[in-house]
Amino acid sequence: MNQILMFEKYNVSPEIKRKRLIYKVNFFIALILIIILFSYYAYAEYSKYVEEEQAKQVLNSINFSIEEYDDTNVKLTKDSETVVLDDSKTETIEDPNKRTPEEDQAYKKAVNQTTKTTKSGDKYYTIGVIEIPKINLSYGILNKTTDEILKLSPTKFWGPDPNKIGNLCIVGHNYRNTKFFSKVPTLVKGDIIKITDVTGKTIEYEIYDMYVVEPENVSATSQKTNGKREITLITCTDDSVNRVIVKAREKQN
């Protein structure tokens, strides 16, 4: 019996050796690929965590005194929520939105207290706060949209100042349940969105429509609101192909 085992040990054919070598090579290649994929996933999750922490810092830097307030064109590209202005399709925002002296002073204070600079040298500041109680969402709204700034917090994409007449369009990344606007697509008609401006006034907006569009569809950014305050939330679908649009207007008491 021992002789048979010794014979098999020392008389392995070249073909078997070749197959064993191929198996080992394939095993190590598969192992390396698994490590690379895991590293990529871990890095992506860490990046989301870092960006969420940055958004929290933006929110924590705001010291607006929040109080309830009772006041009775554009292209979305295929890459994430990257946005581009198309002057041929934009509409002029009417001037009931001219800032009052109080608002002008509040904006100057916001600029002085919240202005920061990105790594590329682009300055930005906070113009308000968005809250959606149903999904436990609360973020600062940054004053403009660029790829770099969009990674920090939801941003104003188009429209008037927060809580002014017109359609304030706010863009936020969909981080697949890791905050920003991940849960926005789960909202329904009748849900409430709160916007606080730099003067500390908070207005509630009630969702009246939700739909999905292709990035080239720019109709959601229209400023024709019949003299009403409206907001539009824009985020990407989970597959990043299309855009989720959430329309809300000032809630009537």
Summary of the structure (lengths in Angstrom):
residues: 253
radius of gyration: 26.2
end to end distance: 93.7
largest distance: 101.3
contacts: 741
relative contact order: 0.15
helix: 35%
strand: 28%
